[in-house]
Amino acid sequence: HNCEMWDVKSGKLQVIIPAISAITLGFIVVPKLLRSQRPPSPIPKTDPPRETPTAMSLGDTCQPCLGEGYATDGHPKWFPPAGNGRQTGLRVNNSLTETKVPFVPMEGNIVKWYTCGPTVYDVAHMGHARAYLTFDIIRRILEDYFHYEVFYQMNVTDIDDKIIKRARQGKLLADYEGMNKSFDDVKADVDAAVVAHSAKMQKKLAELKVPLPPETPKRLIEERETLLKEQELKVQQVSDIEATVKAAKDTGDVAKVILAGRDVLMEKLDTELGSSVTDHSVFDAHSKKYEQSFLEDIDALGIRRPDVLTRVSEYVPEVVTFIEKLVTDGFAYESNGSVYFDTKYFRKNGYSYPKLKSGPQGGAEMEASEAEMAEGEGALAGGTADEKRSGNDFAVWKKSKGGEPFWESPWGKGRPGWHIECSVMASELMGNNMDIHAGGSDLKFPHHDNELAQSEACHGCKQWVNYFFHAGHLNIRGLKMSKSLKNFITIRQALEEHSPRQLRLMFLLQPWDKAMYYSDQVVDDAKSKEALFKNFFGQVKAVMRTGCTPAENWTSEEIKLKSKIAHAQSEVHNALCDNFDTPKCMQALCDMVTETNKYLTSTQEPRHLLLQKAARFLTSTLRLFGVIEGSDEIGFPAAGAGGDTEATLAPYLDAFTTFRDQVRDEARSVKNTALLNACDNVRDQVMVDLGVRMEDVANAPSIWKMDDPETLRREVEEKKQKAREAAAQKVKNKIDKLQKEITKWEGARVPAAEYFKTGAHEGKFKTYDDEHIPATTADGTDVTKKNVNNYKKMMQKHQAAVAQFEEKGGEDFLKGLCEELEGLKIQL
């Protein structure tokens, strides 16, 4: 972008983007050249005049910090970018202020964006999709609507405690399975693992139930409540593990017992033998496997690949250099082979920490909790508290213990801490400042705050990031979806039930920066919107296939619809400018579709060009959001692929649909069931497999629409399933009714003389009169006159039932009812 202003010979390029390479330039420039045509937008793509940047030392005031800056709601000062960035009227929710602020990039039209990528130790779940799909939507809006040139960097964490532990566990379990142990030995090992895991869970639960002191800050009280709920879930899951293991043991199958106790057995093996795993290829293979799985998942979701994907394993030398500078400048210190960032020294030198939590700097509210430190330092960091000068200090370099990969460094064999990787890799490609940093809201503290601290300390800059974007949590049953809670749904599992389009619509219908719940209701809402849009496109196409309208003169109805379309366009634009408010956009689109559908039903001669305007606006907006595919294709269409497939097929499908309607009408007139079934079959099977949706309309010609075959098959199956469920419910209702009837007639089998001696009356009476009415109760007391009258009425009713039973055939009648009941049960 504006390459003529980058004077490589004078060294200005190295100043603008430190340590950039020719290959990296390829990542920046080439994807932009390969971008396909963008949808139209009211935002003009113009750049303001730019001045050639001048060199600055790390100690100088960096460009974003020029000006006064302002603080909001207990946050440290935030400095609006002071560069020459293009303004579009866009306002964004910035986590550094927790307010909406104008979005202005530092350098003209260029937006430098870094997103925290996955820690590749297991399969990705829908909580990950919440973040990466959300940021994909925002990125598309910035690139394709506001026409910014976004350089999008994502990292892959392939060195981490979770990866190390999971890789060791997998290796140890494979070795264990290869030992071919006896059933009794495996059973004993799994039982011991379950007991140890249960004790661990119960101990943690007891610790969390201990009341907090009265002076505990509100933030830590809320954290304790959440942790307690999470731990209660984990304790409940122990019972599930025990039941699964018991069922597996009952089979006598060794493999099934190992599988049932897999997680707890791996935990036990790692505790006992983890330090024996020393082959680095074990960790490399594990991270590579799940990185590939993650990339396949984001491709399946239609998420644009980043412009550059950086792995920490490829940047270890740069990590060491970065840490050396922190140590030299006094911001970090070595202790027992590890290196820690000195948060007190950082604050003492005029920096703010933490930035993403509001509250008084240095106050109790701002101190890291035990749970936060445990999350930040990792699962293998036990026993390091005594090595720190302060409880808030965090590891930038970890001394490697047995069973952990290592790299050489000035402080001995070790590996990068979690937070340092993002600081180093982003700085390598973006320099001492970036426009956007993004990640899940659970990364705010300590991860992102620690990133900010070590980066600002290294660069001598008070604002390393101008805008922080945090996607809201995805909650399920009241708790955050996470692997540690085992309450997650993998992306692949979700895609077995729902299409990528439906999942994207689901996130578009929710505010991107607020927590949301994953439920059937939320997914069903997305499906209903998809159905609304599909039907609308199909209706418009069906009208357009009729040829030119007899007239194009507008009536009041067309003028009204044109106004509704213009209103929707304005609403969408305003919503996008207001913090990417996609729920408002979706509502505006739905309202426009509803109004257009009303127009279609109210006029005999809909104006084609006006319909096209509404349909094209809906199409371009959905393509902007990534709901409609095809916006990222590279190069020219393949030879012979030109033309519109739907337009080519239209005359043939029109002719077939008309023919089928004629056959159906004739079959109805002569009540030919076989022919009607054949018409249904071609609609629900043959045409579905060809990707054609045929819809029968009462008292009107059938219409057809092109659609995804898999989606159509799923809909047909859902329709059949509903029909099966409805039929089953009818059978259940018949069974209930028949059971009540049988109970009634079984009572009528009792002779009058025995009526008050059996059933509910058995043992209640001692003597009876000549009409078999109770005279005395079981204890010899005379039955009252009032009760005698009641019993006579009951006897009369019973005698009538006996007579009716005999009229119906008596025992043979009852036998027939019982046989009918058994037949219904078999049918059910």
C-alpha positions in Angstrom: 0.0 0.0 0.0 1.6 3.3 -1.2 4.8 1.4 -1.7 6.4 4.4 -3.5 6.8 6.0 -0.1 8.8 3.1 1.4 12.4 3.9 0.6 14.2 0.6 1.2 17.6 2.0 0.4 17.4 4.7 3.1 16.3 2.1 5.6 12.8 3.6 6.2 11.1 0.2 5.6 12.9 -1.2 8.6 11.7 1.7 10.7 8.1 1.3 9.8 7.9 -2.4 10.4 11.0 -3.6 12.4 12.5 -6.9 11.5 10.2 -7.5 8.6 11.3 -9.9 5.9 10.6 -10.1 2.2 8.5 -13.2 2.8 6.4 -11.3 5.3 5.9 -8.6 2.8 4.4 -11.3 0.6 1.9 -12.2 3.3 0.9 -8.5 3.5 0.7 -7.7 -0.2 -0.3 -10.9 -2.0 -3.5 -11.7 -0.2 -4.7 -8.2 -1.0 -4.0 -8.6 -4.7 -5.8 -11.9 -4.6 -9.0 -10.6 -3.0 -12.1 -10.9 -5.1 -14.3 -8.0 -5.9 -15.8 -6.3 -2.8 -19.5 -5.6 -2.5 -20.6 -2.0 -2.9 -20.4 0.3 0.1 -21.3 3.9 0.9 -17.9 4.3 2.5 -15.5 6.1 0.0 -12.1 4.4 -0.4 -9.9 7.4 -0.2 -6.7 7.9 1.7 -5.6 11.2 3.3 -2.2 12.6 2.5 0.6 10.7 4.3 3.9 11.9 5.6 7.0 9.8 5.5 7.5 8.4 9.1 10.6 9.4 11.0 12.8 7.1 13.0 12.2 7.0 16.8 14.1 5.2 19.5 12.3 2.8 21.9 12.6 5.3 24.7 10.9 8.2 22.8 7.2 8.9 23.2 5.4 6.7 20.7 3.0 8.1 18.2 -0.3 6.9 19.8 0.7 8.5 23.1 0.8 12.0 21.7 -1.9 14.2 23.1 -3.6 14.3 26.5 -5.5 11.1 26.5 -8.4 10.4 28.8 -9.4 7.8 31.5 -12.8 6.1 31.8 -14.5 4.2 34.6 -11.3 3.4 36.6 -9.2 2.5 33.5 -5.8 4.1 32.9 -5.5 6.8 30.3 -6.2 5.8 26.7 -4.7 7.9 24.0 -6.7 8.2 20.7 -4.4 7.4 17.7 -2.6 10.5 16.6 -1.7 9.3 13.1 -3.2 10.1 9.8 -5.7 7.3 9.6 -8.8 7.4 7.5 -12.0 8.0 9.4 -15.3 6.4 8.4 -17.6 7.3 11.3 -17.1 3.8 12.8 -17.2 3.6 16.6 -16.1 0.4 18.4 -16.3 -1.0 21.9 -12.7 -0.7 23.1 -11.9 -2.9 26.1 -9.1 -0.4 27.1 -11.9 2.1 28.0 -15.0 -0.2 28.1 -16.7 2.5 26.0 -17.4 3.1 22.4 -14.8 5.2 20.8 -14.1 6.4 17.2 -12.0 3.9 15.3 -9.1 5.5 13.5 -6.1 3.5 12.3 -2.6 4.8 12.8 -1.4 4.8 9.2 -3.8 5.9 6.5 -6.0 3.0 5.3 -3.9 0.2 6.9 -5.2 -1.7 9.9 -2.7 -3.9 11.8 -4.7 -6.6 13.6 -3.4 -9.4 15.9 -5.6 -12.1 17.2 -4.7 -14.7 19.9 -5.0 -18.0 18.1 -5.5 -21.5 19.6 -3.5 -23.5 22.0 -3.3 -26.7 20.0 -3.6 -29.4 22.6 -7.1 -30.7 21.7 -9.9 -30.4 19.2 -11.6 -26.9 18.8 -15.0 -26.4 20.3 -17.9 -24.0 19.8 -16.4 -21.6 22.4 -13.5 -21.2 20.0 -15.9 -20.8 17.1 -17.5 -17.9 19.0 -14.3 -15.9 19.0 -12.9 -16.8 15.5 -16.2 -16.6 13.7 -17.0 -13.3 15.4 -13.6 -11.8 14.4 -14.0 -13.1 10.9 -17.3 -11.2 10.6 -15.7 -8.0 12.0 -12.7 -8.4 9.7 -15.0 -8.8 6.7 -16.9 -5.7 7.6 -13.6 -3.7 8.0 -12.2 -5.0 4.7 -15.3 -5.3 2.5 -17.6 -2.5 3.8 -15.3 0.1 5.2 -12.6 -0.9 2.7 -9.6 -0.9 5.1 -6.5 -2.8 4.1 -6.3 -5.2 7.1 -3.1 -7.0 7.9 -4.4 -9.9 10.0 -1.9 -11.9 12.1 -2.9 -14.9 14.2 -0.6 -17.0 16.4 -0.6 -20.7 17.2 0.5 -21.6 20.7 2.4 -24.8 20.1 4.5 -24.6 23.3 2.4 -24.7 26.4 1.8 -26.6 29.6 -1.5 -28.0 28.3 0.1 -29.3 25.2 3.0 -30.8 27.1 0.7 -32.5 29.6 -1.7 -33.8 27.0 1.1 -35.1 24.7 2.7 -36.9 27.6 -0.6 -38.5 28.6 -1.3 -39.7 25.1 2.1 -41.2 24.8 1.9 -42.9 28.2 -1.6 -44.3 27.5 -0.4 -45.7 24.2 2.5 -47.4 26.0 0.1 -48.7 28.7 -2.2 -50.2 26.1 0.8 -51.9 24.4 1.7 -53.7 27.7 -1.3 -56.1 27.2 -2.1 -56.1 30.9 -4.5 -58.6 32.4 -8.2 -57.6 33.0 -7.7 -57.7 36.8 -4.6 -55.4 36.6 -6.3 -52.9 34.3 -9.4 -52.9 36.5 -7.2 -52.2 39.6 -5.3 -49.4 37.8 -8.5 -47.7 36.6 -10.2 -48.1 40.0 -7.2 -46.4 41.6 -7.3 -43.6 39.1 -11.0 -43.0 39.7 -10.5 -42.9 43.5 -7.6 -40.5 43.2 -9.5 -38.2 40.8 -12.6 -38.3 43.0 -10.5 -37.4 46.1 -8.9 -34.5 44.2 -12.2 -33.1 43.0 -13.8 -33.4 46.5 -10.8 -31.7 48.1 -11.0 -28.8 45.7 -14.7 -28.5 46.3 -14.2 -28.4 50.1 -11.6 -25.6 49.7 -14.0 -23.5 47.6 -16.7 -23.9 50.2 -14.6 -22.2 52.9 -16.2 -18.7 53.4 -14.2 -15.8 52.2 -13.2 -13.0 54.7 -15.7 -10.1 55.0 -13.3 -7.6 53.4 -12.9 -9.7 50.2 -13.3 -7.5 47.0 -16.5 -8.0 45.1 -14.6 -9.3 42.0 -13.1 -12.1 44.0 -16.5 -13.0 45.6 -18.0 -13.3 42.1 -15.0 -15.4 40.9 -15.4 -17.7 43.9 -19.1 -18.2 43.1 -18.3 -19.2 39.5 -15.4 -21.5 40.5 -17.7 -23.2 43.0 -20.4 -23.9 40.3 -17.7 -25.2 38.0 -16.3 -27.5 40.7 -19.7 -28.8 41.6 -20.1 -29.8 37.9 -16.7 -31.6 38.0 -17.8 -33.5 41.1 -21.0 -34.5 39.4 -19.0 -35.7 36.4 -17.1 -38.1 38.7 -20.3 -40.1 39.2 -20.7 -40.3 35.5 -17.1 -41.6 35.2 -17.8 -44.2 38.0 -21.0 -45.4 36.3 -19.3 -45.7 32.9 -16.3 -47.6 34.3 -18.6 -50.0 36.2 -20.6 -50.7 33.0 -17.3 -51.4 31.1 -16.0 -53.7 33.9 -19.2 -55.7 33.7 -18.4 -56.6 30.0 -15.0 -58.1 31.0 -13.4 -56.3 28.0 -10.0 -54.7 28.8 -10.2 -52.2 25.9 -13.6 -51.0 27.1 -12.4 -50.5 30.7 -9.4 -48.4 29.5 -11.6 -46.3 27.3 -14.2 -45.7 30.0 -11.5 -44.6 32.5 -9.3 -43.0 29.8 -9.1 -39.4 31.2 -8.5 -40.4 34.9 -6.1 -43.1 33.9 -4.0 -40.7 31.8 -3.9 -38.3 34.7 -2.6 -41.1 37.0 0.0 -42.2 34.4 1.2 -38.6 33.9 1.6 -38.0 37.7 3.7 -41.2 38.0 5.6 -41.3 34.7 5.3 -37.9 33.0 8.9 -36.9 33.7 10.1 -40.0 31.7 8.8 -38.6 28.4 11.8 -36.8 26.9 11.4 -37.1 23.1 10.6 -33.7 21.7 8.9 -35.2 18.7 6.1 -36.4 21.0 5.2 -32.7 21.7 5.7 -31.6 18.1 3.5 -34.3 16.6 0.7 -33.5 19.1 0.6 -29.8 18.4 0.9 -30.3 14.6 -2.0 -32.7 14.7 -4.4 -30.3 16.5 -3.2 -27.3 14.5 -4.2 -29.1 11.3 -7.5 -30.0 12.9 -8.1 -26.4 13.9 -7.3 -25.1 10.4 -9.7 -27.7 8.9 -12.4 -26.5 11.3 -12.1 -22.8 10.5 -12.1 -23.7 6.8 -15.3 -25.7 7.3 -16.8 -22.7 9.1 -15.9 -20.4 6.1 -13.5 -18.3 8.2 -10.9 -16.4 6.2 -7.3 -17.6 6.8 -5.1 -15.0 8.4 -2.5 -13.2 6.3 0.2 -14.8 8.5 0.1 -17.6 11.0 3.0 -17.4 13.5 4.0 -20.3 15.8 5.9 -19.7 19.0 8.2 -22.7 18.3 9.5 -20.8 15.3 10.3 -17.6 17.3 12.2 -18.9 20.3 15.4 -17.0 19.4 13.4 -13.8 19.2 11.7 -14.6 22.5 15.1 -14.9 24.2 16.3 -11.5 22.7 13.1 -9.8 23.8 13.5 -11.2 27.4 17.1 -10.2 27.5 16.1 -6.6 26.9 13.5 -6.7 29.7 16.2 -8.1 32.0 18.7 -5.4 30.9 16.2 -2.6 31.5 15.2 -4.0 34.9 11.7 -5.1 34.0 12.4 -8.8 34.5 14.7 -10.9 36.7 16.1 -14.4 36.7 15.2 -16.8 39.5 16.1 -20.5 39.8 16.5 -20.8 36.0 13.2 -19.0 35.2 12.7 -15.4 34.3 9.8 -13.3 35.8 8.3 -10.0 34.9 8.6 -7.5 37.7 5.1 -5.9 38.0 6.0 -3.6 40.9 9.1 -2.2 39.0 6.9 -1.7 36.0 4.3 0.3 37.9 7.1 2.2 39.7 8.4 3.4 36.3 5.1 5.1 35.5 3.3 2.3 33.6 -0.2 1.2 34.3 -0.9 -2.5 35.2 -3.4 -4.0 34.7 -5.1 -1.9 32.0 -8.1 -4.2 31.2 -9.5 -4.3 34.7 -11.1 -1.1 36.0 -10.2 0.0 39.5 -7.5 1.8 41.5 -4.0 1.0 40.4 -2.3 -1.1 43.0 -5.6 -1.6 44.9 -6.8 -5.0 46.2 -9.4 -5.2 43.3 -6.5 -5.1 40.8 -4.3 -7.9 42.3 -4.4 -11.2 40.6 -6.3 -14.0 42.3 -4.9 -17.4 43.0 -7.1 -18.8 40.2 -6.0 -16.1 37.7 -2.4 -16.8 38.5 -2.8 -20.5 38.1 -4.5 -20.0 34.7 -1.7 -17.6 33.6 1.3 -19.6 34.8 0.0 -23.0 33.5 -0.7 -26.5 34.9 3.0 -27.4 35.3 4.0 -24.3 37.3 3.5 -25.7 40.8 5.9 -24.6 43.5 7.2 -21.4 41.8 5.6 -18.9 44.2 8.8 -18.7 46.3 10.8 -17.7 43.2 8.9 -14.5 42.7 9.5 -11.0 44.2 5.7 -10.4 44.1 2.7 -12.6 43.8 1.6 -10.7 40.6 4.9 -11.3 38.8 4.6 -13.8 35.9 6.9 -16.0 34.0 8.3 -14.9 30.7 10.8 -17.8 30.6 10.2 -21.1 32.3 12.8 -23.5 33.5 12.1 -26.9 31.9 11.7 -29.8 34.3 11.8 -33.5 33.4 9.3 -34.5 30.8 9.2 -31.0 29.3 10.7 -29.7 26.0 13.5 -27.2 26.3 15.6 -24.7 24.4 19.0 -23.2 25.4 19.0 -19.7 26.8 21.3 -17.4 29.0 19.3 -18.7 32.0 19.7 -22.4 31.2 17.4 -24.9 29.5 13.8 -23.7 29.4 10.9 -22.6 27.2 8.8 -19.4 26.6 6.1 -18.4 29.0 2.6 -18.2 27.7 2.2 -14.4 27.5 5.6 -13.6 26.0 4.9 -15.3 22.7 2.2 -12.9 21.5 4.3 -9.8 22.5 7.3 -11.1 20.5 5.5 -12.4 17.4 3.3 -9.3 17.1 6.2 -7.0 17.6 8.3 -8.8 15.0 5.7 -8.1 12.3 3.9 -4.9 13.6 6.5 -3.0 15.5 5.9 -1.1 18.7 2.2 -0.4 18.1 -0.8 -2.1 16.5 -4.3 -1.0 15.8 -6.3 -4.0 17.0 -5.6 -6.8 19.3 -8.4 -9.4 19.7 -9.2 -12.5 21.7 -11.8 -14.1 23.9 -13.0 -12.2 27.0 -11.5 -14.9 29.2 -8.1 -13.7 28.1 -8.4 -10.2 29.4 -6.6 -10.9 32.6 -4.0 -12.0 33.1 -3.0 -12.9 29.5 -3.7 -9.7 27.6 -2.7 -7.4 30.5 0.6 -9.3 30.8 1.1 -8.9 27.1 0.6 -5.2 27.3 3.0 -4.8 30.3 5.9 -6.7 28.8 5.5 -5.1 25.3 5.2 -1.6 26.6 8.2 -2.2 28.9 10.3 -3.5 26.0 9.3 -0.7 23.5 9.2 2.1 26.0 5.7 2.9 24.9 2.7 3.7 27.0 0.2 2.2 24.5 1.2 -0.9 22.5 -2.4 -1.6 21.4 -4.9 1.1 20.4 -8.1 -1.0 20.3 -8.7 -4.2 22.2 -11.6 -6.4 21.0 -12.9 -9.1 23.3 -15.6 -11.6 22.0 -18.2 -12.5 24.6 -18.2 -16.0 26.3 -20.3 -18.8 24.8 -22.1 -20.2 27.8 -23.9 -23.6 28.1 -26.2 -24.4 31.0 -25.1 -21.3 32.9 -21.3 -21.9 32.6 -18.6 -20.9 30.1 -18.0 -23.6 27.5 -14.6 -25.1 28.2 -12.5 -28.3 27.9 -11.7 -28.3 31.6 -15.4 -28.5 32.5 -16.1 -31.1 29.8 -19.2 -29.2 28.9 -18.2 -28.4 25.3 -19.5 -29.3 21.9 -16.8 -29.6 19.3 -17.0 -27.6 16.1 -17.2 -30.9 14.2 -20.1 -32.2 16.3 -21.9 -28.9 15.8 -21.4 -29.2 12.0 -23.0 -32.7 12.0 -26.2 -31.1 13.2 -26.1 -27.6 11.7 -24.7 -26.0 8.6 -21.8 -23.5 8.6 -24.3 -20.9 7.4 -26.7 -21.5 10.4 -23.8 -21.3 12.9 -22.7 -18.0 11.3 -26.3 -16.6 11.4 -26.5 -17.7 15.1 -23.5 -15.4 16.0 -24.7 -12.6 13.7 -27.9 -12.5 15.8 -26.0 -11.9 19.0 -23.9 -8.9 20.1 -20.3 -9.8 19.4 -18.9 -8.4 22.6 -21.5 -9.9 25.1 -21.9 -13.3 26.5 -24.4 -15.6 24.8 -26.0 -19.0 25.4 -25.6 -22.0 23.2 -29.0 -23.7 23.1 -31.5 -25.3 20.7 -33.6 -22.1 20.9 -30.7 -19.9 19.7 -29.9 -22.3 16.9 -33.6 -22.6 15.9 -33.8 -18.8 15.7 -30.9 -18.8 13.2 -32.6 -21.6 11.2 -35.8 -19.6 11.1 -33.9 -16.5 9.7 -32.2 -18.8 7.1 -35.6 -20.2 6.1 -37.0 -16.6 5.8 -34.2 -15.5 3.5 -34.3 -18.8 1.4 -38.0 -18.5 0.9 -37.6 -14.8 -0.1 -34.9 -15.5 -2.6 -36.9 -18.4 -4.1 -40.1 -16.2 -4.4 -38.2 -13.4 -6.1 -36.5 -15.9 -8.5 -39.8 -17.5 -9.3 -41.3 -14.1 -10.1 -38.3 -13.2 -12.2 -38.6 -16.4 -14.3 -42.0 -15.3 -15.5 -40.3 -12.8 -17.9 -40.8 -9.0 -18.2 -43.7 -7.5 -16.3 -46.4 -5.9 -18.4 -45.7 -2.5 -16.8 -42.9 -0.8 -14.8 -44.9 2.3 -13.8 -44.9 2.7 -10.1 -48.0 2.9 -7.8 -48.1 3.9 -4.2 -47.2 0.3 -3.3 -43.9 0.5 -5.2 -43.1 3.9 -3.7 -43.8 2.5 -0.2 -41.6 -0.5 -0.8 -38.8 1.6 -2.2 -38.9 3.7 1.0 -38.7 0.5 3.1 -35.6 -0.7 1.2 -33.9 2.6 1.6 -34.7 2.6 5.3 -33.2 -0.9 5.6 -30.0 0.3 3.8 -29.7 3.2 6.2 -30.3 1.0 9.3 -27.7 -1.5 8.2 -25.1 1.3 7.6 -25.8 3.0 11.0 -25.7 -0.4 12.8 -22.3 -1.3 11.2 -20.9 2.1 12.2 -22.2 1.5 15.8 -19.7 -1.2 17.0 -20.6 -3.7 14.3 -24.1 -4.1 15.5 -25.0 -7.2 13.4 -28.2 -8.0 15.4 -29.7 -4.7 14.3 -28.5 -5.3 10.8 -30.2 -8.7 10.8 -33.4 -7.2 12.1 -33.4 -4.5 9.4 -32.9 -7.2 6.8 -35.8 -9.3 8.2 -38.1 -6.3 8.3 -37.2 -5.5 4.7 -37.9 -9.1 3.6 -41.3 -9.1 5.5 -42.3 -5.8 3.8 -41.3 -7.2 0.4 -43.3 -10.4 1.0 -46.3 -8.3 1.8 -45.8 -6.4 -1.4 -45.6 -9.7 -3.4 -48.9 -10.9 -1.9 -50.7 -7.6 -2.4 -50.0 -7.0 -6.1 -50.7 -9.0 -9.2 -47.9 -7.5 -11.2 -44.8 -7.0 -9.0 -42.2 -4.7 -10.5 -39.2 -6.9 -11.2 -36.5 -4.3 -11.0 -37.7 -3.2 -7.5 -37.7 -6.8 -6.4 -34.2 -7.1 -7.7 -33.1 -4.1 -5.7 -34.3 -5.7 -2.4 -32.9 -9.1 -3.2 -29.5 -7.7 -4.3 -29.1 -5.6 -1.2 -30.0 -8.7 1.0 -27.5 -10.8 -1.0 -24.6 -8.2 -0.8 -25.1 -7.8 2.9 -25.2 -11.5 3.6 -22.2 -12.0 1.4 -20.5 -9.2 3.4 -21.1 -11.2 6.6 -19.8 -14.4 5.0 -23.3 -16.0 5.1 -23.3 -16.3 1.3 -20.2 -18.1 0.0 -18.0 -17.1 -3.0 -16.5 -13.8 -2.0 -13.0 -15.1 -1.5 -12.5 -17.1 -4.7 -9.1 -16.6 -6.4 -8.5 -16.2 -10.1 -10.8 -16.6 -13.1 -13.6 -19.1 -13.2 -12.7 -22.6 -14.5 -13.1 -23.1 -18.2 -16.7 -24.1 -19.0 -18.0 -22.9 -15.6 -19.3 -19.6 -16.9 -22.9 -18.8 -16.8 -25.7 -19.1 -14.2 -26.5 -22.7 -13.5 -30.0 -21.8 -12.2 -30.8 -19.8 -15.3 -29.7 -22.7 -17.5 -31.9 -25.2 -15.7 -34.9 -22.8 -15.4 -36.8 -23.7 -18.6 -36.4 -27.5 -18.0 -37.4 -27.3 -14.4 -40.4 -25.0 -15.3 -41.5 -27.6 -17.9 -41.1 -30.5 -15.4 -42.9 -28.7 -12.6 -45.9 -27.9 -14.9 -46.0 -31.6 -16.0 -45.9 -32.8 -12.4 -48.7 -30.5 -11.5 -50.9 -31.9 -14.3 -50.1 -35.4 -13.3 -51.0 -34.7 -9.6 -54.3 -33.0 -10.6 -55.3 -35.9 -12.7 -54.3 -38.4 -10.0 -56.4 -36.6 -7.5 -59.4 -36.6 -9.7 -59.3 -40.4 -10.2 -57.9 -41.0 -6.6 -54.8 -42.8 -7.9 -52.7 -43.2 -4.7 -49.8 -44.8 -6.5 -49.4 -41.9 -8.9 -49.7 -39.3 -6.0 -47.0 -41.2 -4.1 -44.8 -41.2 -7.2 -45.2 -37.4 -7.4 -44.3 -37.0 -3.7 -41.3 -39.3 -4.2 -39.9 -37.2 -7.1 -40.3 -34.1 -4.9 -38.9 -35.5 -1.7 -36.1 -37.8 -3.0 -35.1 -37.4 -6.7 -35.2 -33.6 -6.9 -33.8 -33.2 -3.4 -30.7 -35.2 -4.4 -30.4 -32.9 -7.4 -30.5 -29.8 -5.2 -34.0 -28.7 -6.2 -36.6 -27.7 -3.6 -40.2 -28.3 -5.0 -43.0 -26.6 -3.1 -46.6 -27.5 -3.7 -48.9 -24.5 -3.3 -52.7 -24.8 -2.6 -54.8 -23.7 -5.6 -51.7 -22.4 -7.4 -48.8 -23.8 -9.6 -45.9 -25.5 -7.7 -42.7 -23.5 -7.5 -39.1 -24.7 -7.4 -35.9 -23.3 -5.9 -32.3 -24.3 -6.0 -30.8 -25.3 -2.7 -28.1 -27.4 -1.1 -28.9 -31.1 -1.4 -27.6 -31.9 2.1 -29.8 -29.1 3.6 -32.8 -30.5 1.7 -32.2 -34.0 2.8 -32.0 -32.9 6.4 -35.3 -31.0 6.0 -37.0 -34.0 4.4 -35.8 -36.2 7.2 -36.9 -33.8 9.9 -40.3 -33.7 8.2 -40.5 -37.5 8.2 -39.4 -37.6 11.8 -42.1 -35.2 12.8 -44.6 -37.3 10.9 -43.3 -40.4 12.7 -43.5 -38.7 16.1 -47.1 -37.5 15.3 -48.1 -41.0 14.3 -46.5 -42.4 17.4 -48.3 -39.9 19.6 -51.6 -41.0 18.0 -50.8 -44.6 18.9 -49.9 -43.6 22.5 -53.2 -41.8 22.8 -55.1 -44.9 21.6 -53.1 -47.0 24.0 -54.0 -44.7 27.0 -57.6 -44.7 26.0 -57.8 -48.5 25.5 -56.0 -49.1 28.9 -58.6 -47.0 30.7 -61.4 -48.9 28.9 -60.0 -52.3 29.8 -59.6 -51.2 33.4 -63.3 -50.2 33.3 -64.6 -53.5 31.8 -62.3 -55.6 34.1 -64.2 -54.0 37.0 -67.5 -55.0 35.3 -66.5 -58.7 35.4 -67.0 -58.7 39.2 -70.4 -60.3 40.3 -72.7 -58.1 42.3 -72.4 -60.3 45.4 -68.6 -59.8 45.4 -68.5 -56.1 44.5 -68.1 -54.8 48.1 -65.8 -57.7 49.0 -63.0 -57.2 46.5 -60.8 -54.4 45.0 -60.8 -51.1 46.8 -63.5 -52.4 49.3 -61.7 -55.6 50.3 -61.5 -56.0 54.1 -63.6 -53.0 54.9 -66.9 -54.7 55.8 -68.0 -57.6 58.0 -71.7 -58.2 57.1 -74.0 -57.5 54.2 -77.8 -57.3 53.6 -79.8 -59.4 51.1 -78.9 -57.0 48.3 -75.2 -57.4 49.1 -75.0 -53.8 50.5 -72.6 -53.4 53.5 -74.4 -53.5 56.9 -71.4 -53.4 59.3 -67.8 -52.3 59.0 -64.9 -54.6 59.7 -64.9 -53.7 63.4 -68.6 -54.5 63.8 -69.9 -50.9 63.7 -73.2 -50.4 61.9 -73.0 -48.6 58.6 -74.7 -45.2 58.7 -77.9 -44.7 56.8 -76.2 -42.0 54.6 -73.5 -44.4 53.6 -76.0 -47.2 53.0 -77.7 -45.0 50.4 -74.3 -44.1 48.8 -73.4 -47.8 48.6 -76.8 -48.6 47.0 -76.2 -46.0 44.3 -72.7 -47.5 43.7 -74.2 -51.0 43.4 -76.8 -49.8 40.9 -74.1 -48.2 38.8 -72.0 -51.4 39.0 -74.9 -53.6 38.0 -75.6 -51.4 35.0 -71.9 -51.8 34.0 -72.2 -55.6 34.4 -75.2 -55.7 32.2 -73.5 -53.5 29.5 -70.4 -55.8 29.7 -72.5 -58.9 29.0 -74.3 -57.2 26.2 -70.9 -56.4 24.5 -69.9 -60.0 24.7 -68.5 -60.4 28.1 -65.1 -62.2 28.3 -64.7 -62.4 24.5 -65.2 -58.7 24.3 -62.5 -58.0 26.9 -60.2 -60.5 25.3 -60.5 -58.6 22.0 -59.7 -55.3 23.7 -56.5 -56.8 25.3 -55.4 -58.2 21.9 -56.0 -54.8 20.3 -53.8 -53.2 23.1 -51.0 -55.7 22.5 -51.1 -54.9 18.8 -50.9 -51.2 19.4 -47.9 -51.7 21.7 -46.1 -53.7 19.0 -46.9 -51.0 16.5 -45.5 -48.3 18.8 
